């Protein structure tokens, strides 16, 4: 956005670059941010300045964790620094959003590795772009007995999972090393009637005895 | 928000202070703002920094127009500086959002005055808080033949309109000075079936011959 335009217009244009925020919402937000300046609310701390400082702080301090690829403010991220997490299980995900989703489920307490993408040779994304040698080295030098390949359940994700399986299996430790994928099936609370055929087919094929 | 917390968490908390943005959306936005930093998008200009600069620019440069009370970056606002606007019609509104809504309709090309509130004696908002003496002086010294009192259609708005009518009528110029309120009635595209009784009653009472 050009610097020469009206400051309010410029703020609206910047806000409208955010996902899910259109021109209309952006201008509502901009005027909310300006509200502190009209007579009544002049005393309150300026939200605009607070938000700007938080943004600059993030831009200045946040980088990618050297170990796992998650965002972090220091050298290694909060999850990598947490000694209570299981050092024998590694969960490989495509993006940080996936890591957050898995953390949100509260069902995993091992280590993570973020690929920042999936193999897509047609788009020029190969093993080098995902820095899979770094991941291989981490598994080789580490003490992992299980790798959960939690890439997406689509073509690229499956291809990446296959590639990772071959790449990582030789480096696993322990008596019964495992490489696993997340289970596929009917979502909790999901209604069979509205489920797509592929998922339903998979759920049937992988049915479990009760 | 405390400065000591994790930068990402701090950004999420600041974003969540915006209207209509909950914790979940705030964290989606925060991670979008951070995306520029993960491998792939490192080349693109940082949205976080652009947005921060736009916010600081607004906080530094935007103030209230000395004439009408609208936001402006200079001494007087864009609307007050526009010589093509009718200098004989004044539209009084409660807030800047109202001004924007009326401008958006494209049906008014006169001058504005923003009260930044409405009379509400029980909340301690009287004529002094709204600086109605400034408005009276503006009308007295100006050349207005019509004042449109576009305060809200609620108790405070109506009371304010009544007060303003008495305050401003003596200062109007021209042969047939007018003070007016916006028409009440059925919204365009509105269905009678779903309209509230008060509006429908008003629309009947103010019916017009065709």
Boltz contact constraints between the chains, C-beta under 6 A:
constraints:
  - contact:
      token1: [A, 6]
      token2: [B, 73]
      max_distance: 6.0
  - contact:
      token1: [A, 7]
      token2: [B, 57]
      max_distance: 6.0
  - contact:
      token1: [A, 7]
      token2: [B, 58]
      max_distance: 6.0
  - contact:
      token1: [A, 7]
      token2: [B, 61]
      max_distance: 6.0
  - contact:
      token1: [A, 7]
      token2: [B, 62]
      max_distance: 6.0
  - contact:
      token1: [A, 7]
      token2: [B, 73]
      max_distance: 6.0
  - contact:
      token1: [A, 10]
      token2: [B, 54]
      max_distance: 6.0
  - contact:
      token1: [A, 11]
      token2: [B, 54]
      max_distance: 6.0
  - contact:
      token1: [A, 11]
      token2: [B, 58]
      max_distance: 6.0
  - contact:
      token1: [A, 14]
      token2: [B, 50]
      max_distance: 6.0
  - contact:
      token1: [A, 14]
      token2: [B, 51]
      max_distance: 6.0
  - contact:
      token1: [A, 14]
      token2: [B, 54]
      max_distance: 6.0
  - contact:
      token1: [A, 17]
      token2: [B, 47]
      max_distance: 6.0
  - contact:
      token1: [A, 18]
      token2: [B, 29]
      max_distance: 6.0
  - contact:
      token1: [A, 19]
      token2: [B, 32]
      max_distance: 6.0
  - contact:
      token1: [A, 29]
      token2: [B, 18]
      max_distance: 6.0
  - contact:
      token1: [A, 32]
      token2: [B, 19]
      max_distance: 6.0
  - contact:
      token1: [A, 34]
      token2: [B, 71]
      max_distance: 6.0
  - contact:
      token1: [A, 38]
      token2: [B, 116]
      max_distance: 6.0
  - contact:
      token1: [A, 39]
      token2: [B, 116]
      max_distance: 6.0
  - contact:
      token1: [A, 46]
      token2: [B, 59]
      max_distance: 6.0
  - contact:
      token1: [A, 47]
      token2: [B, 17]
      max_distance: 6.0
  - contact:
      token1: [A, 48]
      token2: [B, 55]
      max_distance: 6.0
  - contact:
      token1: [A, 48]
      token2: [B, 58]
      max_distance: 6.0
  - contact:
      token1: [A, 48]
      token2: [B, 59]
      max_distance: 6.0
  - contact:
      token1: [A, 49]
      token2: [B, 59]
      max_distance: 6.0
  - contact:
      token1: [A, 50]
      token2: [B, 14]
      max_distance: 6.0
  - contact:
      token1: [A, 51]
      token2: [B, 14]
      max_distance: 6.0
  - contact:
      token1: [A, 51]
      token2: [B, 55]
      max_distance: 6.0
  - contact:
      token1: [A, 52]
      token2: [B, 52]
      max_distance: 6.0
  - contact:
      token1: [A, 52]
      token2: [B, 55]
      max_distance: 6.0
  - contact:
      token1: [A, 52]
      token2: [B, 56]
      max_distance: 6.0
  - contact:
      token1: [A, 54]
      token2: [B, 10]
      max_distance: 6.0
  - contact:
      token1: [A, 54]
      token2: [B, 11]
      max_distance: 6.0
  - contact:
      token1: [A, 54]
      token2: [B, 14]
      max_distance: 6.0
  - contact:
      token1: [A, 55]
      token2: [B, 48]
      max_distance: 6.0
  - contact:
      token1: [A, 55]
      token2: [B, 51]
      max_distance: 6.0
  - contact:
      token1: [A, 55]
      token2: [B, 52]
      max_distance: 6.0
  - contact:
      token1: [A, 56]
      token2: [B, 52]
      max_distance: 6.0
  - contact:
      token1: [A, 57]
      token2: [B, 7]
      max_distance: 6.0
  - contact:
      token1: [A, 58]
      token2: [B, 7]
      max_distance: 6.0
  - contact:
      token1: [A, 58]
      token2: [B, 11]
      max_distance: 6.0
  - contact:
      token1: [A, 58]
      token2: [B, 48]
      max_distance: 6.0
  - contact:
      token1: [A, 59]
      token2: [B, 46]
      max_distance: 6.0
  - contact:
      token1: [A, 59]
      token2: [B, 48]
      max_distance: 6.0
  - contact:
      token1: [A, 59]
      token2: [B, 49]
      max_distance: 6.0
  - contact:
      token1: [A, 61]
      token2: [B, 7]
      max_distance: 6.0
  - contact:
      token1: [A, 62]
      token2: [B, 7]
      max_distance: 6.0
  - contact:
      token1: [A, 71]
      token2: [B, 34]
      max_distance: 6.0
  - contact:
      token1: [A, 73]
      token2: [B, 6]
      max_distance: 6.0
  - contact:
      token1: [A, 73]
      token2: [B, 7]
      max_distance: 6.0
  - contact:
      token1: [A, 116]
      token2: [B, 38]
      max_distance: 6.0
  - contact:
      token1: [A, 116]
      token2: [B, 39]
      max_distance: 6.0
